[in-house]
Amino acid sequence: MGHQIQMAQDITEIATQDCAPFLRWAGSKRRLLPVLRTFWTPKHKRYIEPFAGSACLFFAVKPPKAILGDLNPELIATYIEVKYRIAAVLKELKKLRPASKREFKRLRGIDISTLTPSARAARFIYLNRFCFNGIYRTNLLGQFNVPYSGDRCGNVPKDETFNKCSTRLRRARFISGDFDNVLTHAGKGDLVYMDPPYAVRARRIFREYDPSTFTHKDIARLRAWMEKLDAAHIDFVVSYAESDEADVLRRGFSYQTVSVRRHIAGFAAHRALTNELLISNT
């Protein structure tokens, strides 16, 4: 295993993409794309991402094949609908009032079992667009409970964006579940990108992620997978906030530090540069 420390790079601008994600996501790595996309090379045949979120790197690198996974079944179901039935999803989206708090609350409280798959996907996209900071959080009953954020979130993406994403998603297969379920499919020639939820508990900036969904035990499992992938000569890159947990993940592997202006705080005046580690075996 190699070991390398690079000078921190300050990344403050969001990279432009010919196919931008149609979802917002707390902790999205769009600002890291100029660095992250360099890990994808012509030798790679397939892209694997077990913590898909908005899948911004997938949309940026345009892999010929991909596996996208996530623990959030509503997210995966939405990707499947956008992949196969984009026209029906767009039709359902057009029925919803733009940037309406009343509409947001109606959709948030609706029984999703009463919706068609396309209407359910449209609901997910609408709530994601207009909720606070693109956070996905549920209560003990499994009901989405993130508050409305309003016009500051911008508009629902244009049809052109959805259609581009739909075309690109046709190259991917989807797995709903734990990252173990996804990584068992990795093989030589793949690039595995892992952007797990933060298990950091000491900083307020990370609490909005509901850290109970990713614990220190999960960090140990992730570290074991990194060693397993490396032993099998499967390329990977992990992005993680500078922290004690990151120290565990980077030990013995190459890494670089990048500074990025984080948006999870929710208030522009309090958003500051934080360090992110990109850990890899390449």
C-alpha positions in Angstrom: 0.0 0.0 0.0 1.3 3.4 -0.9 1.3 6.5 1.2 1.3 10.0 0.0 0.4 13.5 1.4 -0.4 16.3 -1.0 -0.8 20.0 -0.3 -4.4 21.0 0.3 -6.2 22.4 -2.7 -8.8 25.0 -2.2 -11.9 24.2 -4.3 -14.6 26.9 -4.1 -16.4 26.7 -7.4 -18.9 24.0 -8.5 -17.6 22.3 -11.6 -19.8 22.6 -14.8 -21.2 19.4 -16.1 -22.7 18.5 -19.4 -25.1 16.2 -17.4 -25.7 17.7 -14.0 -27.5 15.6 -11.4 -31.3 16.2 -11.1 -31.2 15.8 -7.3 -29.7 17.9 -4.6 -27.9 16.0 -1.8 -26.5 16.9 1.6 -22.7 16.5 1.4 -22.7 16.3 -2.4 -19.2 16.2 -3.9 -20.0 18.4 -6.9 -17.3 20.9 -5.8 -14.7 18.1 -5.8 -15.4 16.9 -9.3 -12.3 18.5 -10.9 -10.2 16.2 -8.7 -12.5 13.2 -8.4 -13.0 12.7 -12.1 -9.2 12.3 -12.6 -9.5 8.9 -10.8 -11.6 7.6 -13.8 -9.2 6.5 -16.5 -9.5 4.7 -19.9 -8.5 1.4 -18.3 -11.6 1.4 -16.2 -14.5 -0.6 -17.7 -17.2 -0.1 -15.0 -18.0 2.4 -12.3 -19.4 1.3 -8.9 -20.8 3.6 -6.2 -22.4 2.0 -3.1 -23.5 5.4 -1.5 -25.1 6.9 -4.6 -26.8 10.0 -3.3 -27.0 12.5 -6.2 -24.5 10.3 -8.2 -22.7 13.5 -9.4 -19.4 11.7 -10.3 -21.3 9.0 -12.2 -23.0 11.6 -14.3 -19.7 13.4 -14.8 -17.5 10.6 -16.0 -20.0 8.8 -18.3 -18.9 5.2 -17.6 -20.0 2.6 -20.2 -21.3 0.4 -17.3 -22.1 1.1 -13.7 -23.6 -0.2 -10.5 -25.3 2.4 -8.3 -26.4 1.4 -4.8 -27.8 3.1 -1.7 -29.5 2.2 1.6 -32.4 4.6 0.7 -35.0 2.6 -1.2 -36.9 5.7 -2.2 -33.8 7.1 -3.9 -33.1 3.9 -5.8 -36.8 3.6 -6.8 -36.6 7.2 -8.2 -33.5 6.4 -10.2 -35.3 3.3 -11.7 -38.3 5.4 -12.7 -36.2 8.1 -14.3 -34.2 5.5 -16.2 -37.2 3.6 -17.6 -40.2 5.9 -17.4 -38.9 9.5 -17.6 -41.9 10.7 -19.6 -44.3 9.6 -17.0 -42.2 11.1 -14.2 -42.1 14.5 -16.0 -45.8 14.3 -16.5 -46.4 13.9 -12.8 -43.9 16.6 -11.9 -45.8 19.1 -14.1 -48.9 18.5 -12.0 -47.2 19.9 -8.9 -47.2 23.6 -8.0 -43.6 25.1 -8.1 -42.0 26.1 -4.9 -45.2 25.9 -2.8 -45.0 25.3 0.9 -48.6 24.1 0.9 -47.8 21.6 -1.9 -44.6 20.5 -0.1 -46.5 19.8 3.1 -49.2 17.9 1.2 -46.7 15.7 -0.5 -44.6 15.2 2.7 -47.7 13.9 4.5 -49.1 11.7 1.7 -49.3 7.9 2.0 -46.8 6.9 -0.7 -48.5 3.4 -1.0 -51.4 5.2 -2.7 -49.1 6.6 -5.5 -48.1 5.1 -8.8 -44.3 4.5 -9.1 -43.9 7.6 -11.4 -45.9 9.8 -9.0 -43.9 8.5 -6.1 -40.7 9.4 -8.0 -42.0 12.9 -8.8 -42.9 13.3 -5.1 -39.3 12.4 -4.1 -37.8 14.8 -6.6 -40.1 17.6 -5.5 -39.4 17.1 -1.8 -35.7 16.9 -2.5 -35.7 20.1 -4.5 -37.5 22.2 -2.0 -36.5 20.7 1.4 -33.8 22.2 3.6 -30.3 21.6 2.1 -31.3 18.4 0.1 -31.3 16.4 3.4 -33.1 13.1 3.5 -34.3 12.3 7.0 -37.2 10.3 8.3 -38.9 9.9 11.7 -39.3 6.7 13.6 -42.3 5.8 11.4 -40.2 6.1 8.3 -41.9 9.4 7.2 -39.9 12.1 5.5 -39.7 15.0 8.0 -37.3 17.6 6.6 -38.7 21.2 6.6 -39.5 23.3 3.6 -36.8 25.6 2.4 -38.5 27.6 -0.3 -37.4 29.6 -3.4 -33.7 29.6 -2.3 -33.5 26.0 -3.6 -34.1 27.1 -7.2 -36.5 25.4 -9.6 -37.0 21.8 -10.5 -34.5 21.0 -13.2 -35.6 21.4 -16.9 -36.8 18.5 -18.9 -33.5 18.5 -20.8 -31.6 17.7 -17.6 -33.9 14.8 -16.7 -33.7 13.4 -20.2 -29.9 13.5 -20.2 -29.8 11.9 -16.8 -32.3 9.2 -18.0 -30.0 8.4 -21.0 -27.0 8.1 -18.8 -28.8 6.0 -16.2 -29.5 3.4 -18.9 -25.9 2.3 -18.5 -26.4 1.5 -14.8 -28.0 -1.2 -12.7 -29.2 -0.5 -9.2 -29.0 -2.2 -5.9 -31.0 -1.1 -2.9 -29.3 -1.9 0.4 -26.2 -1.9 2.5 -22.8 -1.2 0.8 -21.8 -4.8 1.4 -24.4 -5.8 -1.1 -22.9 -3.5 -3.7 -19.2 -4.2 -3.1 -19.6 -7.9 -3.5 -20.1 -7.3 -7.2 -16.8 -5.4 -7.7 -14.1 -6.9 -9.9 -10.9 -6.0 -11.8 -11.3 -3.2 -14.2 -13.8 -1.4 -11.9 -13.4 1.9 -10.3 -15.2 1.9 -6.9 -16.1 5.4 -5.5 -17.2 5.4 -1.9 -18.6 8.6 -0.3 -20.2 7.3 3.0 -22.3 9.4 5.4 -20.1 10.9 8.1 -19.8 9.1 11.4 -18.3 12.3 12.9 -20.4 13.3 16.0 -18.4 16.1 17.5 -19.2 18.8 15.0 -22.7 20.4 14.5 -22.0 20.6 10.8 -22.5 16.9 10.4 -25.5 16.3 12.6 -28.0 17.0 9.9 -26.9 13.7 8.2 -28.5 11.6 11.0 -25.2 10.0 11.9 -27.0 7.0 13.5 -27.3 5.6 10.0 -23.5 5.3 9.8 -21.6 4.4 12.9 -18.0 3.6 13.9 -18.7 0.0 13.3 -19.5 0.9 9.7 -16.2 2.7 9.5 -14.5 -0.5 10.5 -16.5 -2.5 7.9 -15.6 0.1 5.2 -11.9 -0.1 6.1 -12.1 -3.9 5.8 -13.6 -3.5 2.3 -10.9 -1.1 1.3 -8.3 -3.7 2.2 -10.2 -6.4 0.4 -10.5 -4.4 -2.7 -6.8 -3.5 -2.6 -5.8 -7.1 -2.2 -8.0 -8.0 -5.2 -6.3 -5.2 -7.3 -9.6 -3.3 -7.7 -9.2 0.5 -7.8 -11.1 2.6 -5.3 -11.3 6.1 -4.0 -13.0 7.2 -0.7 -14.0 10.7 0.1 -14.3 11.6 3.8 -14.1 14.7 6.0 -10.8 15.2 7.8 -11.4 13.5 11.2 -10.3 10.7 13.5 -12.4 8.4 11.3 -10.6 9.5 8.2 -7.3 8.7 9.9 -8.5 5.1 10.3 -9.5 4.9 6.6 -6.4 6.5 5.1 -3.7 4.5 7.1 -1.4 2.8 4.6 -3.2 4.2 1.5 -2.4 7.2 -0.8 -4.5 10.3 -0.1 -4.7 13.9 -0.9 -6.4 16.8 1.0 -8.7 19.2 -0.6 -10.4 22.2 0.9 -14.0 22.7 0.0 -16.7 25.2 1.0 -19.4 23.1 2.6 -23.1 24.0 2.4 -24.6 21.7 5.0 -24.7 24.4 7.6 -27.6 25.9 5.8 -26.8 29.6 6.3 -24.4 31.1 3.8 -22.7 33.5 6.3 -21.6 30.5 8.3 -20.3 28.3 5.5 -16.6 27.8 5.7 -13.8 25.9 4.1 -13.3 22.4 5.5 -10.8 19.7 4.5 -11.9 16.6 2.7 -9.6 13.6 2.2 -9.5 11.6 -1.0 -8.1 8.2 -0.2 -7.2 5.7 -2.9 -5.1 2.7 -3.8 -4.3 4.0 -7.3 
